[in-house]
Amino acid sequence: MKILFVHNGYESLGIEYLSAALKAAGHETALLIDPCLFDEAGFWRSPALARLFSARAALLRKAAEFKPDLAAFSVFTDTWPWALALAGEIKAATGARTVFGGIHSSSVSEAVIKEGAVDFVCLGEGDLALPALAEHLEGGGPLPAGIWGKKDGSVVKGPPPSPPAVLDALPFPDKQLFAAAAPVFGSGYLISSSRGCPHSCAYCCNSVYRELYRASGVPCLRRRSAENVLTELEAAKAGAPGFVHFTDEVFNSDYAWLEDFLPKYKARAALPFSCFAFPDSRLAALAPALAAAGCFKVQLGVQRFDEEKRADLLGRRAANSDIAAAIKGLKAAGIYVTCDNILDLPDESAEELAALAGFYAENTPDHNEVFFLRLYPGTPLAARCGAGADAPGGLMRPSGHSPLPPGKQRAYFTLLTLLPRLPAFSRSFFAARPGLFGFAGGLGLRMISRLLSRPRKDFHTGRFLHLYSHFIFAKLRGNA
């Protein structure tokens, strides 16, 4: 079969794994990238520029040329409207059937499968399910595990999903899929040494997957062997990627594994790398080993200051003393530190935000990422906040949860974003005076702050800049 993946903008390691699994089963795959320039869901929007740089006509032309049997979409809640609209157009242009996967499809499967543009839904990881669906389409028989479809206007459900239990058994991801779409995807190497997460954050998609896999007996958190990861990276070095980014939800979830892996990584891969980590009591002590292996950036999830509320509302059990030690230990080892924070929480207060600012004045990361809460379907936090679907397909109300006025939130957004850029002697002074930061900040401020401070090999910002420059010039040249 010919399977066409359709994706919006950024590299997807999940799609690369799916393409590898399909190719191993004898199928042909291709990729269409819609860069969604100036039309990124929940992030970067300018309707006039989005219309000017739209790639929709070129995408439909390329889809018709490929003549797929199946068009596959990996969907987040924020990208659901985009995917649904484009799927309808691709079906009309090619006659292909469509399959929707990704976290949104797994969270609100009943709503997704009811849409006319959706023929199949893949629940959970699709490494086993998608090749089985292709075999079903070629040879008939019952729907495979993890796949829902339609027959005579009714929904037909395959057995419950069962994810791959042994990650080492999977083929390495098909990196050529994205690299062929745009050279920007060869500038760094995206990899994961694990799937799942050991934590139960109430706002996170892993809570959905944990429930989805409960009946299968396969744990949500699984880890590849160090040898398997290193074999992939040794092959990747031939492409001179420059640096590596580990997408693991929590890279430090298994310290015994890391202590074995890091010296081997230094000896056999020897590429600068970045990762996400949980600020637990052992992370600071691991900082020298991370730095010695080549780690140049760690992103920590802090989210809020109040420890009890962090645990009760968000399901994150981290001590402020451990967070402070992690920031200081990582920076002392020469590692760039980014901290994630969430505003617009339903129980936040000006006192807590002031305490958070004061904390960062004393324990200052290299960069603060500040996000506004979005309640996603299927998560415990959405259920606790009584947030129901207010748009087709389960889209959730994205803002307006906090009792604080928007002006106060904007002031703290600006303060927290700028705090690492301020001289050290002035941070406590400004942290206590958020009113001085009541001017409009928003996305532009976040981007300027990130550009001024980012490490040279920063994966996310570098990809953002290269992606826009590549597709803008391609559009101007008439190639997109």
C-alpha positions as CSV (number, residue, x, y, z in Angstrom):
1,M,0.0,0.0,0.0
2,K,0.9,3.7,-0.4
3,I,0.6,5.6,2.9
4,L,0.9,9.4,2.9
5,F,1.7,11.1,6.2
6,V,0.4,14.6,6.5
7,H,2.0,16.8,9.2
8,N,2.2,20.4,10.2
9,G,5.5,22.0,10.5
10,Y,7.8,20.2,12.9
11,E,9.6,16.9,12.9
12,S,7.6,14.0,14.5
13,L,9.6,11.1,15.9
14,G,6.3,9.2,16.2
15,I,5.7,9.5,12.5
16,E,9.3,8.4,11.7
17,Y,8.7,5.3,13.8
18,L,5.4,4.6,12.0
19,S,7.0,5.0,8.6
20,A,9.8,2.6,9.5
21,A,7.3,0.0,10.7
22,L,5.3,0.3,7.5
23,K,8.3,0.1,5.3
24,A,9.5,-3.0,7.2
25,A,6.1,-4.6,6.4
26,G,6.6,-3.8,2.7
27,H,4.6,-0.7,2.3
28,E,5.5,2.6,0.6
29,T,5.4,5.9,2.6
30,A,5.7,9.5,1.8
31,L,5.3,12.8,3.8
32,L,3.6,16.1,3.1
33,I,4.6,19.0,5.4
34,D,2.3,21.9,5.8
35,P,4.5,24.5,7.5
36,C,1.5,26.4,8.7
37,L,3.5,29.6,8.5
38,F,2.1,32.2,10.8
39,D,-0.8,29.9,11.6
40,E,0.6,27.7,14.3
41,A,-2.1,26.4,16.7
42,G,-2.0,28.1,20.0
43,F,1.3,29.8,19.3
44,W,2.1,32.1,16.3
45,R,-0.8,33.6,14.3
46,S,-1.1,36.3,11.7
47,P,-4.1,35.7,9.4
48,A,-2.9,38.0,6.6
49,L,0.6,36.4,6.5
50,A,-0.9,32.9,6.9
51,R,-3.0,33.5,3.7
52,L,0.1,34.9,1.9
53,F,2.3,32.0,2.7
54,S,-0.3,29.2,2.6
55,A,0.9,25.9,1.1
56,R,-2.5,24.3,0.8
57,A,-2.8,24.3,-3.0
58,A,0.7,22.8,-3.4
59,L,0.0,20.1,-0.7
60,L,-3.2,19.0,-2.5
61,R,-1.3,18.9,-5.8
62,K,1.4,16.7,-4.3
63,A,-1.1,14.5,-2.6
64,A,-2.8,13.8,-6.0
65,E,0.5,13.1,-7.6
66,F,1.4,10.5,-5.0
67,K,-2.0,8.7,-5.2
68,P,-2.1,7.3,-1.7
69,D,-4.3,4.5,-0.6
70,L,-4.3,5.8,3.0
71,A,-3.6,9.4,4.3
72,A,-2.4,9.4,8.0
73,F,-2.6,12.3,10.4
74,S,-1.0,12.5,13.9
75,V,-3.2,15.0,15.7
76,F,-2.9,17.2,18.8
77,T,-6.0,18.9,20.1
78,D,-4.6,22.2,18.9
79,T,-4.1,20.9,15.4
80,W,-7.4,19.0,15.2
81,P,-9.3,21.7,13.1
82,W,-6.4,22.0,10.7
83,A,-6.1,18.2,10.3
84,L,-9.9,17.7,9.8
85,A,-10.2,20.3,7.1
86,L,-7.1,19.1,5.2
87,A,-8.2,15.5,5.5
88,G,-11.5,16.3,3.8
89,E,-9.7,18.0,1.0
90,I,-7.2,15.2,0.5
91,K,-10.0,12.6,0.4
92,A,-11.8,14.7,-2.2
93,A,-8.6,15.1,-4.3
94,T,-7.3,11.6,-4.1
95,G,-10.0,9.2,-3.0
96,A,-7.7,7.9,-0.2
97,R,-9.1,6.7,3.1
98,T,-7.8,8.5,6.2
99,V,-6.6,7.4,9.6
100,F,-6.2,9.7,12.6
101,G,-3.8,9.0,15.4
102,G,-2.0,11.0,18.1
103,I,-3.1,12.1,21.5
104,H,-6.3,13.9,20.5
105,S,-7.5,10.8,18.6
106,S,-6.7,8.7,21.7
107,S,-8.4,11.1,24.1
108,V,-11.7,11.7,22.3
109,S,-11.9,8.7,19.9
110,E,-15.7,8.7,19.9
111,A,-15.9,12.3,18.7
112,V,-13.1,11.9,16.1
113,I,-14.4,8.7,14.4
114,K,-17.8,10.4,13.9
115,E,-16.4,12.9,11.5
116,G,-17.0,12.3,7.8
117,A,-13.4,13.0,6.9
118,V,-12.1,10.3,9.3
119,D,-12.3,6.7,8.2
120,F,-10.2,5.1,10.9
121,V,-8.8,6.0,14.3
122,C,-5.6,4.6,15.8
123,L,-5.6,4.6,19.6
124,G,-2.2,4.8,21.4
125,E,1.1,4.0,19.7
126,G,0.7,2.8,16.2
127,D,3.9,0.8,15.5
128,L,1.9,-2.4,15.6
129,A,-1.5,-1.1,14.7
130,L,-0.8,0.8,11.6
131,P,0.9,-2.0,9.6
132,A,-1.9,-4.3,10.8
133,L,-4.4,-1.7,9.4
134,A,-2.6,-1.7,6.1
135,E,-2.8,-5.5,6.0
136,H,-6.5,-5.3,6.9
137,L,-7.2,-2.9,4.0
138,E,-5.4,-5.2,1.6
139,G,-6.7,-8.5,2.8
140,G,-9.9,-7.9,4.8
141,G,-10.7,-9.6,8.1
142,P,-11.5,-8.0,11.5
143,L,-10.0,-4.7,12.6
144,P,-6.7,-5.0,14.4
145,A,-6.1,-4.1,18.0
146,G,-6.1,-0.3,18.6
147,I,-8.0,0.5,15.4
148,W,-11.6,1.8,15.1
149,G,-13.4,2.1,11.8
150,K,-16.8,2.4,10.2
151,K,-19.2,0.0,8.5
152,D,-22.6,0.8,7.1
153,G,-22.7,4.1,9.1
154,S,-21.8,2.4,12.4
155,V,-18.6,2.5,14.4
156,V,-16.6,-0.7,14.5
157,K,-14.0,-1.1,17.2
158,G,-11.0,-3.4,17.1
159,P,-9.6,-5.0,20.3
160,P,-8.1,-2.6,22.9
161,P,-4.7,-1.2,22.0
162,S,-1.5,-2.9,23.2
163,P,1.7,-0.9,22.7
164,P,5.1,-2.4,21.9
165,A,6.4,-3.9,25.1
166,V,10.0,-4.2,24.0
167,L,11.3,-1.0,22.3
168,D,14.5,-2.6,21.2
169,A,12.4,-4.8,18.8
170,L,11.3,-1.8,16.8
171,P,13.1,-0.7,13.6
172,F,15.0,2.6,14.0
173,P,12.9,5.7,13.0
174,D,12.8,6.6,9.3
175,K,14.8,9.8,9.4
176,Q,14.9,10.2,5.7
177,L,11.1,10.9,5.7
178,F,11.5,14.4,7.1
179,A,15.0,15.1,5.8
180,A,13.7,14.6,2.3
181,A,10.9,17.2,2.9
182,A,13.3,20.0,4.0
183,P,17.0,20.2,4.8
184,V,16.2,21.9,8.1
185,F,15.3,18.5,9.5
186,G,18.9,17.3,9.1
187,S,20.4,20.0,11.3
188,G,20.0,18.0,14.6
189,Y,19.1,14.5,15.6
190,L,15.8,13.8,17.4
191,I,15.8,10.6,19.5
192,S,14.1,9.0,22.4
193,S,15.5,6.4,24.8
194,S,12.1,5.7,26.3
195,R,8.4,6.0,26.0
196,G,5.9,7.1,28.7
197,C,6.5,8.8,32.0
198,P,6.9,7.7,35.6
199,H,4.9,10.7,36.8
200,S,1.1,11.4,36.8
201,C,0.9,15.1,36.0
202,A,-2.8,16.0,35.9
203,Y,-2.6,18.2,32.8
204,C,-0.5,15.8,30.7
205,C,-1.3,13.3,27.9
206,N,0.5,10.5,29.7
207,S,-2.4,10.2,32.1
208,V,-4.5,9.4,29.0
209,Y,-2.1,6.8,27.7
210,R,-1.7,5.2,31.2
211,E,-5.4,4.5,31.3
212,L,-5.5,3.4,27.7
213,Y,-2.8,0.8,28.2
214,R,-4.0,-0.4,31.7
215,A,-5.8,-3.5,30.3
216,S,-2.9,-4.5,28.1
217,G,-0.6,-5.2,31.0
218,V,2.2,-3.2,29.2
219,P,3.5,-0.4,31.4
220,C,3.3,3.1,30.1
221,L,7.0,3.7,30.8
222,R,9.4,1.5,28.8
223,R,13.1,2.1,28.1
224,R,15.4,1.0,25.3
225,S,18.7,-0.6,26.2
226,A,21.7,1.6,26.2
227,E,23.2,-0.5,23.4
228,N,20.1,-0.1,21.2
229,V,20.2,3.7,21.6
230,L,24.0,3.9,20.9
231,T,23.7,1.8,17.8
232,E,21.2,4.2,16.4
233,L,23.3,7.2,17.3
234,E,26.5,5.7,15.8
235,A,24.6,5.3,12.5
236,A,23.3,8.8,12.8
237,K,26.8,10.3,13.1
238,A,27.3,9.5,9.4
239,G,24.9,12.4,8.6
240,A,26.9,14.8,10.8
241,P,23.8,16.1,12.7
242,G,25.8,18.4,14.9
243,F,23.8,17.8,18.1
244,V,21.2,15.5,19.6
245,H,17.9,16.2,21.4
246,F,16.4,13.5,23.6
247,T,12.7,13.8,23.6
248,D,12.1,11.5,26.6
249,E,9.5,12.9,28.9
250,V,11.9,12.5,31.8
251,F,15.5,11.7,30.7
252,N,16.5,11.1,34.4
253,S,13.7,8.6,35.2
254,D,16.2,5.8,35.7
255,Y,19.5,6.8,37.3
256,A,21.1,3.4,37.0
257,W,20.4,3.4,33.3
258,L,21.9,6.9,33.0
259,E,25.0,6.1,35.0
260,D,25.7,3.2,32.6
261,F,24.7,5.2,29.4
262,L,26.4,8.5,29.8
263,P,30.1,7.3,29.7
264,K,29.2,5.1,26.8
265,Y,27.5,8.0,25.0
266,K,30.6,10.1,25.4
267,A,32.8,7.3,24.0
268,R,30.6,6.2,21.1
269,A,28.4,9.2,20.2
270,A,30.2,12.2,21.4
271,L,27.6,14.7,20.2
272,P,26.3,17.7,22.2
273,F,22.9,16.9,23.5
274,S,19.9,18.4,25.3
275,C,17.1,16.8,27.2
276,F,14.1,17.2,29.5
277,A,14.5,16.3,33.2
278,F,12.5,16.2,36.4
279,P,14.0,18.3,39.2
280,D,14.2,15.5,41.8
281,S,16.7,15.1,44.7
282,R,19.3,13.4,42.7
283,L,19.5,15.6,39.6
284,A,22.0,18.1,41.0
285,A,24.5,15.4,41.8
286,L,24.2,14.0,38.2
287,A,25.0,17.4,36.6
288,P,28.8,16.8,36.3
289,A,28.2,13.5,34.6
290,L,25.7,15.0,32.2
291,A,28.1,17.8,31.3
292,A,31.0,15.4,30.9
293,A,28.9,13.3,28.4
294,G,28.1,16.4,26.3
295,C,24.9,17.7,27.7
296,F,24.6,21.5,27.0
297,K,20.9,22.1,27.9
298,V,18.4,20.7,30.3
299,Q,14.7,21.8,30.5
300,L,13.0,21.5,33.9
301,G,9.3,21.4,34.7
302,V,8.6,23.7,37.6
303,Q,5.1,25.0,36.7
304,R,4.3,26.8,40.0
305,F,5.8,27.7,43.4
306,D,3.4,26.3,46.0
307,E,4.6,22.7,46.7
308,E,1.2,21.5,48.1
309,K,-0.8,23.0,45.2
310,R,1.8,21.7,42.7
311,A,1.2,18.2,44.1
312,D,-2.6,18.5,44.7
313,L,-3.8,20.2,41.5
314,L,-1.0,19.3,39.0
315,G,0.1,16.0,40.4
316,R,3.8,17.0,40.4
317,R,5.6,16.1,43.6
318,A,8.8,18.2,43.5
319,A,10.4,20.1,46.4
320,N,11.5,23.7,45.8
321,S,14.8,22.9,47.5
322,D,15.4,20.2,44.9
323,I,14.5,22.6,42.1
324,A,16.8,25.2,43.5
325,A,19.6,22.6,43.8
326,A,19.0,21.4,40.3
327,I,19.2,24.9,38.8
328,K,22.4,25.7,40.6
329,G,24.0,22.3,40.1
330,L,23.3,22.2,36.4
331,K,24.5,25.8,35.8
332,A,27.7,25.2,37.9
333,A,28.4,22.3,35.5
334,G,28.1,24.7,32.5
335,I,24.7,23.4,31.4
336,Y,22.1,25.9,30.1
337,V,18.9,25.6,32.2
338,T,15.4,26.4,31.0
339,C,12.4,26.2,33.5
340,D,8.8,25.7,32.4
341,N,6.0,27.6,34.3
342,I,2.2,27.7,34.0
343,L,0.1,30.7,34.5
344,D,-3.7,31.0,34.6
345,L,-4.1,28.2,37.1
346,P,-7.6,28.1,38.7
347,D,-6.2,28.5,42.2
348,E,-3.3,30.8,41.6
349,S,-2.8,34.0,43.6
350,A,-0.8,37.1,43.4
351,E,1.1,36.0,46.6
352,E,2.1,32.7,44.9
353,L,3.3,34.4,41.7
354,A,5.3,36.9,43.8
355,A,6.9,34.0,45.6
356,L,7.7,32.3,42.3
357,A,9.4,35.5,41.1
358,G,11.3,35.8,44.3
359,F,12.4,32.2,44.0
360,Y,13.8,32.8,40.5
361,A,15.5,36.0,41.6
362,E,17.6,33.8,44.0
363,N,17.7,30.7,41.8
364,T,17.9,32.0,38.3
365,P,17.8,29.7,35.3
366,D,19.2,30.8,31.9
367,H,15.7,31.1,30.5
368,N,12.1,30.9,31.7
369,E,9.4,29.5,29.5
370,V,6.0,30.8,30.6
371,F,2.8,29.2,29.3
372,F,-0.9,29.8,30.0
373,L,-2.9,26.8,31.1
374,R,-4.8,24.8,28.5
375,L,-7.2,22.1,29.6
376,Y,-7.0,19.1,27.3
377,P,-9.7,16.4,26.9
378,G,-9.2,13.2,28.9
379,T,-6.8,14.7,31.4
380,P,-7.6,14.6,35.2
381,L,-7.1,18.4,35.5
382,A,-9.8,19.0,32.8
383,A,-12.2,16.8,34.6
384,R,-11.4,18.4,38.0
385,C,-12.0,21.9,36.6
386,G,-15.3,20.8,35.1
387,A,-14.2,21.7,31.7
388,G,-16.4,20.1,29.0
389,A,-15.9,20.1,25.3
390,D,-17.0,23.4,23.8
391,A,-16.1,22.7,20.2
392,P,-16.5,19.8,17.9
393,G,-14.1,17.0,18.5
394,G,-13.4,17.8,22.2
395,L,-11.5,21.0,22.0
396,M,-11.2,22.6,25.4
397,R,-11.6,26.1,26.7
398,P,-8.0,27.4,26.4
399,S,-7.9,30.4,28.9
400,G,-9.6,32.3,31.6
401,H,-9.2,29.9,34.5
402,S,-7.4,32.2,37.0
403,P,-9.1,34.4,39.5
404,L,-6.5,37.1,38.8
405,P,-7.1,39.8,36.3
406,P,-5.4,39.4,32.9
407,G,-3.3,42.5,33.5
408,K,-1.7,40.9,36.6
409,Q,-1.0,37.7,34.7
410,R,0.6,39.6,31.8
411,A,2.8,41.5,34.2
412,Y,4.1,38.3,35.7
413,F,4.5,36.7,32.3
414,T,6.7,39.6,31.3
415,L,8.6,39.7,34.6
416,L,9.3,35.9,34.7
417,T,10.4,35.9,31.0
418,L,12.7,38.9,31.5
419,L,14.1,38.0,34.9
420,P,17.0,35.9,33.6
421,R,18.0,38.8,31.3
422,L,18.2,41.3,34.2
423,P,21.5,42.0,36.0
424,A,21.9,39.7,39.1
425,F,22.0,42.6,41.5
426,S,18.7,43.9,40.3
427,R,16.6,40.7,40.2
428,S,15.2,40.8,43.8
429,F,14.3,44.5,43.3
430,F,12.3,43.9,40.2
431,A,10.8,40.6,41.3
432,A,9.1,42.5,44.1
433,R,7.7,45.1,41.7
434,P,5.7,43.2,39.0
435,G,3.7,46.4,38.3
436,L,6.8,47.7,36.4
437,F,6.2,44.9,33.9
438,G,2.6,45.6,33.1
439,F,3.3,46.5,29.5
440,A,2.3,44.1,26.7
441,G,4.6,41.2,26.4
442,G,3.3,38.1,24.7
443,L,4.9,35.9,22.1
444,G,7.1,38.6,20.6
445,L,8.8,39.1,24.0
446,R,9.2,35.4,24.5
447,M,10.9,35.0,21.1
448,I,13.2,38.0,21.6
449,S,14.2,36.7,25.0
450,R,14.9,33.3,23.7
451,L,16.9,34.6,20.7
452,L,19.0,36.8,22.9
453,S,19.9,34.0,25.3
454,R,19.7,30.7,23.5
455,P,22.6,28.3,23.4
456,R,24.2,28.0,20.0
457,K,22.8,24.5,19.3
458,D,19.4,25.0,20.8
459,F,17.1,22.5,19.0
460,H,13.7,24.1,19.3
461,T,14.6,27.7,18.5
462,G,17.0,26.7,15.8
463,R,14.4,24.5,14.1
464,F,11.8,27.3,14.3
465,L,14.1,29.9,12.6
466,H,15.3,27.5,9.9
467,L,11.8,26.1,9.3
468,Y,10.4,29.6,8.6
469,S,13.3,30.7,6.5
470,H,13.2,27.5,4.4
471,F,9.5,27.5,3.6
472,I,9.2,31.3,3.2
473,F,11.9,31.3,0.5
474,A,10.4,28.1,-1.0
475,K,7.1,30.0,-1.3
476,L,8.7,33.0,-2.8
477,R,10.6,30.8,-5.3
478,G,7.3,29.2,-6.3
479,N,8.3,25.7,-4.9
480,A,5.6,25.5,-2.3
